[in-house]
């Protein structure tokens, strides 16, 4: 991958999102994602992961390797799109709402096919190169790879991908908000290990019909989010594809102890930052065609750093609380019991779903909160941290001896039946 400056064809894909995603079968809902239609009704009662070679804008059916040319900003392209199969859409359908207005008014919308890959990359390389470069960046955007100086701490590496019609749909959020989302989804993994980001790479697969202004805004949103968290965008990739896909790679460090998901022990208390269920409910409403807003993922870098000294284990909640606690259990060789009545439900989720809210929130995903296993002798210390975390901290259960697995219990101690544990790309 051409890092610091040159984007070449092909790009990384998230380790957790496997590259062999199948296309939906005929008659199957291509929109299945983190919030599926089999979840309780409201009321008080494929991604394509193969490496894609760049497509010449004047020949949609001809694919070839792109010549080297790239920019760190090339990884943040446009608006949010629908979770579902990669069915083709018309140029009009691809325009976010602002673009639709431009089209109706007869305004000329500059698209990537009008500008070209190399011209867009060259402009962003100039823009990035004009900014002050940190002392640790030896070679920045504009070369075959970025060169950075490692610090004295262990390095943390993570990658993630957002794909149109799998993780988002057109019009759900603005291009800038999508760029922020791409960064925050990825940096959540570093927060879960008590670390923070230092450098970022951004790879974008974009359709030639995508408006240049949308790609620009997406990249600016990503850069702003990265910069606010102490990370420099030092490279990336831009390639052509039928749908928008954003892949992020982050390099980070932990200022103190690194926490993994493998250190949990029977008897540890389980705590969750923030609230759960709100983002999942927003996704379900948007998929149903209802008006709404997809909230930005929370930024829990400070919480992760503060909790790390007291934690036996930690993990971020991206695919559902039950499912991600299950990952922690398998890595630690223990089981877990969660208390439905103790889950920190988002207010909107509680109001909309009533008694069904706990089971929905426990499996919906999209929360990007942290789950931390704290030994009993340190619980009093963790509880005092809440004012310094920037969010609430709620005790939701405990780890117990036994075969790895998660049970969600009601107030009477009965195990609740769940339609699923969480989101799985291939289930």
ROMARTOR-121179 format. One record per residue (C-alpha): residue number from 1; x, y, z; residue in three letters. Coordinates in nm, 3 decimals. Each point is the difference from the previous one (the first is absolute). Last residue first. Example, Ala and Ser with C-alpha at 12.3 -4.5 7.8 and 13.67 -1.06 7.14 Angstrom:
> 2; 1.367; -0.106; 0.714; SER
> 1; -0.137; -0.344; 0.066; ALA
This chain:
> 427; -2.490; -1.486; 0.968; UNK
> 426; 0.279; 0.128; -0.223; UNK
> 425; 0.050; 0.356; 0.117; UNK
> 424; -0.080; -0.086; 0.361; UNK
> 423; -0.180; 0.250; 0.222; UNK
> 422; -0.097; -0.089; 0.353; UNK
> 421; -0.082; -0.292; 0.229; UNK
> 420; -0.318; -0.103; -0.183; UNK
> 419; -0.374; -0.028; 0.060; UNK
> 418; 0.072; 0.010; 0.374; UNK
> 417; -0.177; -0.208; 0.265; UNK
> 416; 0.028; 0.155; 0.346; UNK
> 415; 0.149; -0.200; 0.285; UNK
> 414; -0.211; 0.035; 0.314; UNK
> 413; 0.155; 0.174; 0.300; UNK
> 412; -0.318; 0.175; 0.108; UNK
> 411; 0.129; 0.339; -0.120; UNK
> 410; 0.069; -0.145; -0.345; UNK
> 409; 0.312; -0.193; -0.096; UNK
> 408; 0.221; 0.023; -0.308; UNK
> 407; 0.232; -0.301; -0.028; UNK
> 406; 0.335; 0.015; -0.182; UNK
> 405; 0.230; -0.285; -0.101; UNK
> 404; 0.338; -0.151; 0.073; UNK
> 403; -0.041; -0.328; 0.195; UNK
> 402; 0.008; 0.064; 0.369; UNK
> 401; 0.128; 0.229; 0.273; UNK
> 400; -0.175; 0.333; 0.025; UNK
> 399; 0.055; 0.349; -0.137; UNK
> 398; -0.230; 0.270; 0.129; UNK
> 397; -0.291; 0.223; -0.087; UNK
> 396; -0.107; 0.344; -0.120; UNK
> 395; 0.185; 0.249; 0.221; UNK
> 394; -0.042; 0.339; -0.164; UNK
> 393; 0.255; 0.272; -0.080; UNK
> 392; -0.133; 0.336; -0.119; UNK
> 391; 0.196; 0.213; -0.242; UNK
> 390; 0.290; 0.249; -0.013; UNK
> 389; 0.220; -0.248; 0.181; UNK
> 388; 0.117; 0.228; 0.280; UNK
> 387; -0.336; 0.027; 0.180; UNK
> 386; -0.041; -0.380; -0.028; UNK
> 385; 0.332; -0.086; 0.160; UNK
> 384; -0.136; -0.049; 0.351; UNK
> 383; -0.174; -0.322; -0.102; UNK
> 382; 0.329; -0.141; -0.130; UNK
> 381; 0.165; 0.051; 0.338; UNK
> 380; -0.283; -0.167; 0.191; UNK
> 379; 0.010; -0.293; -0.241; UNK
> 378; 0.368; -0.061; 0.062; UNK
> 377; -0.021; -0.288; 0.247; UNK
> 376; -0.273; -0.162; -0.207; UNK
> 375; 0.217; -0.029; -0.313; UNK
> 374; -0.119; 0.217; -0.291; UNK
> 373; -0.104; -0.134; -0.341; UNK
> 372; -0.059; 0.289; -0.243; UNK
> 371; -0.254; 0.037; -0.278; UNK
> 370; 0.056; 0.308; -0.217; UNK
> 369; -0.253; 0.184; -0.217; UNK
> 368; -0.005; -0.013; -0.378; UNK
> 367; -0.382; -0.026; 0.000; UNK
> 366; -0.062; -0.127; -0.355; UNK
> 365; -0.134; -0.331; 0.134; UNK
> 364; -0.361; -0.122; 0.028; UNK
> 363; 0.048; -0.294; 0.239; UNK
> 362; -0.018; 0.134; 0.355; UNK
> 361; -0.201; 0.304; -0.109; UNK
> 360; -0.278; -0.217; -0.143; UNK
> 359; -0.012; -0.231; 0.301; UNK
> 358; -0.013; 0.298; 0.238; UNK
> 357; -0.254; 0.201; -0.206; UNK
> 356; -0.272; -0.267; -0.027; UNK
> 355; -0.170; 0.121; 0.317; UNK
> 354; -0.049; 0.347; -0.149; UNK
> 353; 0.114; 0.018; -0.360; UNK
> 352; -0.029; 0.368; -0.092; UNK
> 351; 0.049; 0.157; 0.342; UNK
> 350; 0.289; -0.223; 0.101; UNK
> 349; 0.174; 0.045; -0.334; UNK
> 348; -0.041; 0.378; 0.010; UNK
> 347; 0.145; 0.013; 0.351; UNK
> 346; 0.309; -0.201; -0.091; UNK
> 345; 0.012; -0.308; 0.218; UNK
> 344; 0.269; -0.040; 0.266; UNK
> 343; -0.056; -0.374; 0.065; UNK
> 342; -0.070; -0.068; 0.367; UNK
> 341; -0.348; -0.152; -0.036; UNK
> 340; 0.127; -0.245; -0.261; UNK
> 339; 0.265; -0.137; 0.235; UNK
> 338; 0.289; -0.166; -0.182; UNK
> 337; 0.159; -0.332; 0.093; UNK
> 336; 0.334; -0.091; -0.151; UNK
> 335; 0.201; -0.315; -0.063; UNK
> 334; 0.378; -0.054; 0.027; UNK
> 333; 0.296; -0.105; -0.216; UNK
> 332; 0.140; 0.352; -0.043; UNK
> 331; -0.001; 0.013; -0.381; UNK
> 330; -0.333; -0.182; -0.016; UNK
> 329; -0.153; 0.226; 0.263; UNK
> 328; 0.124; 0.319; -0.167; UNK
> 327; -0.150; -0.111; -0.331; UNK
> 326; -0.327; -0.078; 0.180; UNK
> 325; 0.003; 0.351; 0.146; UNK
> 324; 0.009; 0.110; -0.363; UNK
> 323; -0.301; -0.211; -0.097; UNK
> 322; -0.212; 0.095; 0.299; UNK
> 321; 0.077; 0.370; -0.032; UNK
> 320; -0.066; 0.018; -0.374; UNK
> 319; 0.218; 0.023; -0.312; UNK
> 318; 0.207; 0.306; 0.092; UNK
> 317; 0.049; -0.018; 0.374; UNK
> 316; 0.366; 0.061; 0.083; UNK
> 315; 0.201; -0.245; 0.207; UNK
> 314; 0.178; 0.006; 0.338; UNK
> 313; 0.173; -0.244; 0.234; UNK
> 312; 0.150; -0.008; 0.351; UNK
> 311; -0.066; 0.370; 0.037; UNK
> 310; 0.109; 0.245; 0.270; UNK
> 309; 0.295; 0.166; -0.176; UNK
> 308; -0.189; -0.004; -0.335; UNK
> 307; -0.306; 0.191; 0.122; UNK
> 306; 0.143; 0.350; -0.034; UNK
> 305; 0.158; -0.064; -0.340; UNK
> 304; -0.315; -0.164; -0.137; UNK
> 303; -0.223; 0.278; 0.132; UNK
> 302; 0.221; 0.264; -0.160; UNK
> 301; -0.011; -0.176; -0.336; UNK
> 300; -0.376; -0.055; 0.015; UNK
> 299; -0.123; 0.202; -0.300; UNK
> 298; -0.368; -0.072; -0.049; UNK
> 297; -0.118; -0.112; -0.345; UNK
> 296; -0.169; 0.291; -0.177; UNK
> 295; -0.379; -0.022; 0.008; UNK
> 294; -0.203; -0.121; -0.299; UNK
> 293; -0.282; 0.250; -0.030; UNK
> 292; -0.363; -0.064; -0.075; UNK
> 291; -0.277; -0.001; -0.254; UNK
> 290; -0.151; -0.339; -0.065; UNK
> 289; 0.091; -0.210; -0.302; UNK
> 288; 0.000; -0.332; 0.186; UNK
> 287; 0.376; -0.012; -0.024; UNK
> 286; 0.013; 0.337; 0.171; UNK
> 285; -0.213; -0.124; 0.289; UNK
> 284; 0.213; -0.310; 0.049; UNK
> 283; 0.320; 0.202; -0.011; UNK
> 282; -0.131; 0.249; 0.258; UNK
> 281; -0.102; -0.285; 0.231; UNK
> 280; 0.349; -0.146; -0.016; UNK
> 279; 0.154; 0.340; 0.071; UNK
> 278; -0.209; 0.042; 0.313; UNK
> 277; 0.032; -0.355; 0.134; UNK
> 276; 0.289; 0.048; 0.240; UNK
> 275; 0.102; 0.272; 0.243; UNK
> 274; 0.332; 0.140; 0.123; UNK
> 273; 0.271; -0.234; 0.131; UNK
> 272; -0.072; -0.361; 0.094; UNK
> 271; 0.118; -0.182; 0.314; UNK
> 270; 0.049; -0.372; 0.066; UNK
> 269; 0.103; -0.112; 0.349; UNK
> 268; 0.273; -0.261; 0.023; UNK
> 267; -0.086; -0.313; 0.202; UNK
> 266; 0.131; -0.246; -0.258; UNK
> 265; 0.297; 0.156; -0.172; UNK
> 264; 0.042; 0.221; -0.307; UNK
> 263; 0.348; 0.039; -0.148; UNK
> 262; -0.056; -0.096; -0.366; UNK
> 261; -0.183; 0.306; -0.136; UNK
> 260; 0.321; 0.201; 0.002; UNK
> 259; 0.123; 0.291; 0.212; UNK
> 258; 0.324; 0.186; -0.071; UNK
> 257; 0.140; 0.173; 0.310; UNK
> 256; 0.102; 0.360; -0.035; UNK
> 255; 0.026; 0.264; -0.271; UNK
> 254; -0.132; -0.247; -0.259; UNK
> 253; 0.108; 0.058; -0.358; UNK
> 252; -0.169; 0.021; -0.336; UNK
> 251; 0.015; -0.080; -0.369; UNK
> 250; -0.333; 0.010; -0.179; UNK
> 249; -0.120; -0.154; -0.325; UNK
> 248; -0.329; 0.119; -0.148; UNK
> 247; -0.196; -0.144; -0.291; UNK
> 246; -0.286; 0.193; -0.157; UNK
> 245; -0.227; -0.157; -0.262; UNK
> 244; -0.228; 0.181; -0.246; UNK
> 243; -0.167; -0.208; -0.266; UNK
> 242; 0.071; -0.110; -0.357; UNK
> 241; 0.373; 0.035; 0.042; UNK
> 240; 0.289; 0.225; -0.091; UNK
> 239; 0.313; 0.028; 0.212; UNK
> 238; 0.154; 0.249; 0.240; UNK
> 237; 0.261; -0.097; 0.256; UNK
> 236; 0.147; 0.136; 0.321; UNK
> 235; 0.272; 0.196; 0.168; UNK
> 234; 0.121; 0.202; 0.298; UNK
> 233; -0.316; 0.111; 0.182; UNK
> 232; 0.131; 0.123; 0.335; UNK
> 231; -0.157; -0.115; 0.327; UNK
> 230; -0.042; 0.199; 0.321; UNK
> 229; -0.372; -0.059; 0.059; UNK
> 228; -0.108; 0.338; -0.139; UNK
> 227; 0.226; -0.064; -0.298; UNK
> 226; -0.170; -0.328; -0.081; UNK
> 225; -0.348; 0.152; 0.019; UNK
> 224; 0.103; 0.296; -0.217; UNK
> 223; 0.171; -0.225; -0.252; UNK
> 222; -0.304; -0.226; -0.029; UNK
> 221; -0.241; 0.288; -0.048; UNK
> 220; 0.233; 0.159; -0.254; UNK
> 219; 0.015; -0.329; -0.190; UNK
> 218; -0.377; -0.026; -0.012; UNK
> 217; -0.037; 0.362; -0.103; UNK
> 216; 0.240; -0.042; -0.292; UNK
> 215; -0.175; -0.319; -0.112; UNK
> 214; -0.335; 0.178; 0.010; UNK
> 213; 0.134; 0.299; -0.189; UNK
> 212; 0.142; -0.230; -0.268; UNK
> 211; -0.347; -0.136; -0.068; UNK
> 210; -0.005; -0.379; -0.029; UNK
> 209; -0.078; -0.111; -0.357; UNK
> 208; 0.340; -0.173; -0.034; UNK
> 207; -0.098; -0.237; 0.283; UNK
> 206; 0.231; 0.011; 0.302; UNK
> 205; 0.232; -0.246; 0.174; UNK
> 204; 0.186; 0.188; 0.269; UNK
> 203; 0.309; -0.082; 0.202; UNK
> 202; 0.102; 0.207; 0.305; UNK
> 201; 0.318; -0.039; 0.199; UNK
> 200; 0.029; 0.141; 0.351; UNK
> 199; 0.276; 0.090; 0.245; UNK
> 198; 0.019; 0.058; 0.378; UNK
> 197; -0.316; -0.157; 0.138; UNK
> 196; -0.075; -0.068; 0.369; UNK
> 195; 0.038; -0.289; 0.240; UNK
> 194; -0.175; -0.166; 0.293; UNK
> 193; -0.071; -0.318; -0.194; UNK
> 192; -0.369; 0.073; -0.059; UNK
> 191; 0.090; 0.355; -0.105; UNK
> 190; 0.209; -0.144; -0.282; UNK
> 189; -0.296; -0.199; -0.133; UNK
> 188; -0.224; 0.309; 0.025; UNK
> 187; 0.244; 0.177; -0.231; UNK
> 186; -0.144; -0.186; -0.297; UNK
> 185; -0.367; 0.091; 0.051; UNK
> 184; 0.105; 0.355; 0.086; UNK
> 183; 0.195; 0.051; -0.321; UNK
> 182; -0.265; -0.132; -0.239; UNK
> 181; -0.268; 0.190; 0.191; UNK
> 180; 0.182; 0.329; -0.037; UNK
> 179; 0.021; -0.057; -0.376; UNK
> 178; -0.368; -0.091; -0.011; UNK
> 177; -0.081; 0.319; 0.189; UNK
> 176; 0.187; 0.201; -0.264; UNK
> 175; -0.190; -0.178; -0.281; UNK
> 174; -0.333; 0.082; 0.170; UNK
> 173; -0.195; -0.277; 0.168; UNK
> 172; -0.273; -0.247; -0.095; UNK
> 171; -0.020; 0.134; -0.356; UNK
> 170; 0.145; -0.303; -0.172; UNK
> 169; -0.004; -0.309; 0.216; UNK
> 168; 0.238; -0.132; 0.264; UNK
> 167; 0.187; -0.307; 0.121; UNK
> 166; -0.082; -0.253; -0.273; UNK
> 165; -0.159; 0.204; -0.278; UNK
> 164; 0.308; 0.222; -0.018; UNK
> 163; 0.299; -0.157; 0.169; UNK
> 162; 0.177; 0.111; 0.316; UNK
> 161; 0.335; -0.169; 0.063; UNK
> 160; 0.226; -0.049; 0.301; UNK
> 159; 0.368; -0.027; 0.082; UNK
> 158; 0.206; -0.021; 0.318; UNK
> 157; 0.361; 0.030; 0.112; UNK
> 156; 0.132; 0.077; 0.350; UNK
> 155; 0.370; 0.076; 0.042; UNK
> 154; 0.194; -0.067; 0.318; UNK
> 153; 0.147; 0.314; 0.152; UNK
> 152; 0.334; 0.168; -0.061; UNK
> 151; -0.119; 0.189; -0.307; UNK
> 150; 0.009; -0.120; -0.355; UNK
> 149; 0.123; 0.248; -0.262; UNK
> 148; -0.222; 0.027; -0.305; UNK
> 147; 0.054; -0.066; -0.370; UNK
> 146; -0.297; 0.009; -0.235; UNK
> 145; 0.007; -0.211; -0.311; UNK
> 144; 0.034; 0.041; -0.377; UNK
> 143; 0.051; 0.375; 0.035; UNK
> 142; -0.227; 0.303; 0.000; UNK
> 141; -0.144; 0.004; 0.352; UNK
> 140; 0.249; 0.008; 0.287; UNK
> 139; 0.360; -0.110; 0.035; UNK
> 138; 0.174; 0.038; 0.336; UNK
> 137; -0.312; 0.051; 0.213; UNK
> 136; 0.104; -0.017; 0.367; UNK
> 135; 0.078; 0.372; 0.021; UNK
> 134; -0.356; 0.085; -0.097; UNK
> 133; -0.065; 0.164; -0.336; UNK
> 132; -0.160; 0.343; -0.020; UNK
> 131; -0.250; 0.019; -0.280; UNK
> 130; 0.088; 0.077; -0.360; UNK
> 129; 0.069; -0.367; -0.069; UNK
> 128; -0.361; -0.088; 0.074; UNK
> 127; -0.138; 0.249; -0.252; UNK
> 126; 0.255; -0.089; -0.265; UNK
> 125; -0.080; -0.370; 0.045; UNK
> 124; -0.368; 0.085; -0.024; UNK
> 123; 0.041; 0.171; -0.334; UNK
> 122; 0.220; -0.277; -0.136; UNK
> 121; -0.255; -0.263; 0.101; UNK
> 120; -0.286; 0.173; -0.182; UNK
> 119; 0.211; 0.051; -0.312; UNK
> 118; 0.118; -0.361; 0.011; UNK
> 117; -0.342; -0.160; 0.025; UNK
> 116; -0.182; 0.200; -0.264; UNK
> 115; -0.188; 0.330; 0.013; UNK
> 114; -0.308; -0.068; -0.212; UNK
> 113; -0.028; -0.368; 0.101; UNK
> 112; 0.033; 0.110; 0.363; UNK
> 111; -0.306; 0.219; -0.034; UNK
> 110; -0.044; 0.371; -0.037; UNK
> 109; -0.367; 0.092; 0.041; UNK
> 108; -0.123; 0.264; -0.245; UNK
> 107; -0.313; 0.161; 0.141; UNK
> 106; -0.328; -0.067; -0.183; UNK
> 105; -0.210; 0.098; 0.298; UNK
> 104; -0.141; -0.353; 0.023; UNK
> 103; 0.349; -0.147; -0.015; UNK
> 102; 0.133; 0.231; 0.270; UNK
> 101; -0.294; -0.097; 0.222; UNK
> 100; 0.075; -0.366; -0.057; UNK
> 99; 0.362; 0.066; 0.090; UNK
> 98; -0.104; 0.145; 0.335; UNK
> 97; -0.214; -0.306; 0.066; UNK
> 96; 0.277; -0.245; -0.069; UNK
> 95; 0.045; -0.095; -0.364; UNK
> 94; 0.036; -0.372; -0.067; UNK
> 93; -0.363; -0.041; -0.097; UNK
> 92; 0.040; 0.254; -0.281; UNK
> 91; 0.300; -0.187; -0.136; UNK
> 90; -0.210; -0.314; -0.009; UNK
> 89; 0.060; -0.278; 0.241; UNK
> 88; 0.168; -0.337; -0.039; UNK
> 87; -0.063; -0.268; 0.258; UNK
> 86; 0.275; -0.035; 0.254; UNK
> 85; -0.201; -0.192; 0.253; UNK
> 84; -0.125; 0.162; 0.315; UNK
> 83; 0.071; 0.260; 0.259; UNK
> 82; -0.103; 0.326; -0.161; UNK
> 81; 0.240; 0.282; -0.059; UNK
> 80; 0.166; 0.273; 0.197; UNK
> 79; 0.158; 0.288; -0.175; UNK
> 78; 0.343; 0.038; -0.149; UNK
> 77; 0.358; -0.091; -0.026; UNK
> 76; 0.266; -0.011; 0.259; UNK
> 75; 0.306; -0.188; -0.096; UNK
> 74; 0.164; 0.223; -0.250; UNK
> 73; 0.099; 0.235; 0.271; UNK
> 72; 0.334; -0.155; 0.044; UNK
> 71; 0.059; 0.072; -0.360; UNK
> 70; 0.082; -0.207; -0.296; UNK
> 69; 0.164; -0.048; -0.336; UNK
> 68; 0.136; -0.322; -0.133; UNK
> 67; -0.150; -0.103; -0.332; UNK
> 66; -0.330; -0.172; 0.036; UNK
> 65; -0.016; -0.367; -0.079; UNK
> 64; -0.256; -0.090; -0.261; UNK
> 63; -0.371; -0.043; -0.038; UNK
> 62; -0.201; 0.056; -0.320; UNK
> 61; -0.378; -0.022; 0.014; UNK
> 60; -0.060; 0.362; 0.099; UNK
> 59; 0.220; 0.133; -0.277; UNK
> 58; 0.045; 0.378; 0.015; UNK
> 57; 0.057; 0.003; 0.376; UNK
> 56; 0.269; -0.267; -0.018; UNK
> 55; -0.066; -0.245; 0.277; UNK
> 54; 0.245; -0.055; 0.280; UNK
> 53; 0.048; -0.356; 0.110; UNK
> 52; -0.217; -0.133; 0.273; UNK
> 51; 0.143; -0.228; 0.266; UNK
> 50; -0.275; -0.235; 0.103; UNK
> 49; -0.214; 0.115; 0.287; UNK
> 48; -0.340; 0.050; -0.158; UNK
> 47; -0.241; 0.072; 0.269; UNK
> 46; -0.235; -0.178; -0.048; UNK
> 45; -2.296; 0.484; 2.430; UNK
> 44; 0.111; 0.358; 0.006; UNK
> 43; 0.028; -0.003; -0.374; UNK
> 42; 0.261; -0.080; -0.261; UNK
> 41; -0.007; -0.341; -0.160; UNK
> 40; 0.228; -0.272; 0.140; UNK
> 39; 0.296; -0.112; -0.216; UNK
> 38; -0.043; -0.226; -0.302; UNK
> 37; 0.057; 0.294; -0.235; UNK
> 36; 0.378; 0.001; 0.058; UNK
> 35; 0.208; 0.271; 0.160; UNK
> 34; 0.370; -0.072; -0.046; UNK
> 33; -0.063; -0.076; -0.364; UNK
> 32; -0.253; -0.162; -0.226; UNK
> 31; -0.074; 0.231; -0.290; UNK
> 30; 0.050; -0.254; -0.275; UNK
> 29; -0.330; -0.165; 0.098; UNK
> 28; 0.004; -0.341; -0.166; UNK
> 27; -0.222; -0.065; -0.301; UNK
> 26; 0.292; -0.096; -0.220; UNK
> 25; 0.300; -0.071; 0.216; UNK
> 24; 0.199; 0.283; 0.154; UNK
> 23; 0.362; 0.024; -0.113; UNK
> 22; 0.242; -0.182; 0.225; UNK
> 21; 0.254; 0.166; 0.224; UNK
> 20; 0.336; -0.165; -0.048; UNK
> 19; 0.204; 0.292; 0.125; UNK
> 18; -0.072; -0.047; 0.370; UNK
> 17; -0.110; 0.299; 0.202; UNK
> 16; 0.203; -0.042; 0.319; UNK
> 15; 0.326; 0.043; -0.186; UNK
> 14; -0.122; 0.312; -0.171; UNK
> 13; 0.100; 0.037; -0.361; UNK
> 12; 0.316; 0.134; -0.148; UNK
> 11; 0.009; 0.160; -0.342; UNK
> 10; 0.046; -0.066; -0.369; UNK
> 9; 0.117; 0.243; -0.264; UNK
> 8; 0.263; 0.249; 0.097; UNK
> 7; -0.019; 0.304; 0.216; UNK
> 6; 0.328; 0.185; 0.016; UNK
> 5; 0.090; 0.226; 0.279; UNK
> 4; 0.075; -0.147; 0.330; UNK
> 3; -0.105; -0.351; -0.057; UNK
> 2; 0.005; -0.178; -0.326; UNK
> 1; -0.133; -0.340; 0.090; UNK
